[in-house]
Amino acid sequence: MVKILAINGSHRKGKNTWSLLAAVLEGAKEMGASTELIELVDYNIKPCQGCNCCLKKPQCSITDDDMGFLGKKLLEADGIVFGSPVYFANVSGLMKIFMDRTRWLYLAKNMLSGKVGAAVTNAALRNGGQELAHIILERFITMHGMILASSRDPVGQVYNGGAMGSLFQAMERSGPMQWRRSVEEDEVAIRECHQLGRNVVRLAERVTPFRTS
Ligand SMILES: Cc1cc2nc3c(=O)[nH]c(=O)nc-3n(C[C@H](O)[C@H](O)[C@H](O)COP(=O)(O)O)c2cc1C
């Protein structure tokens, strides 16, 4: 049975990014995987100090926070799904701090190499920067030597309309903003996340037996 871990980089627990990750894990469970969802906001994660200690040894100089525990979780998983809300067309600050702190897992020794990785992102607006944040997460995954799984469009939006620009411009054009109560009402995003979970497991089952570390 493959283990699929989801990492939520939202600063809010159990909200929209959580819903997308939960849909991914539902798909993964249907395929027989064991699953776990971690909310980064529950953990103490200090920012990277840029000391470059990880250039020489596969370890981090910061040891008095929860990154040791989270690193162990990453190492135990066969597939890892990273989820972030879009903050200024980028990943959240919390997700970025977490990403930076995984540097010791790949510089001296590529320790996540051969695992399956996938990304989901959620923004308020349509074309709110989901694709950029998505590319950033996918690049992070491939820099770690992980094998990328994807589905057609695992990105969500909470805005339920087409107008774009600033919120103010959108309101001027089309009246009050129409918000979904949650991304759970974004049927396409939920369906694609669910499919992503199935794809992650399918790929992990194929590549895990060949992983060397
Ligand atoms: C600091 C900040 C920056 C944001 N930047 C964007 C953005 O660039 N585009 C967008 O569409 N939504 C943006 N949002 C809205 C969030 O992406 C959106 O509310 C998302 O659903 C939050 O995910 P969560 O529900 O998991 O917390 C921003 C929110 C915050 C707090």
The ligand as an ORCA input file, in Angstrom:
! r2SCAN-3c Opt
* xyz 0 1
  C      -1.913     37.995      1.434
  C      -2.922     37.459      0.463
  C      -2.675     37.569     -0.886
  C      -3.599     37.076     -1.807
  N      -3.327     37.168     -3.141
  C      -4.234     36.714     -4.040
  C      -3.968     36.797     -5.440
  O      -2.911     37.231     -5.893
  N      -4.945     36.368     -6.291
  C      -6.136     35.855     -5.843
  O      -6.981     35.516     -6.655
  N      -6.382     35.715     -4.520
  C      -5.470     36.117     -3.618
  N      -5.701     35.963     -2.276
  C      -6.902     35.227     -1.836
  C      -6.593     33.765     -1.489
  O      -5.850     33.126     -2.502
  C      -7.898     32.977     -1.304
  O      -8.672     33.608     -0.304
  C      -7.685     31.523     -0.987
  O      -8.914     30.863     -1.084
  C      -7.150     31.317      0.407
  O      -6.992     29.923      0.651
  P      -7.535     29.264      2.013
  O      -9.021     29.375      1.968
  O      -7.034     27.876      1.987
  O      -6.937     30.080      3.118
  C      -4.799     36.448     -1.352
  C      -5.023     36.329      0.035
  C      -4.106     36.822      0.921
  C      -4.365     36.653      2.409
*
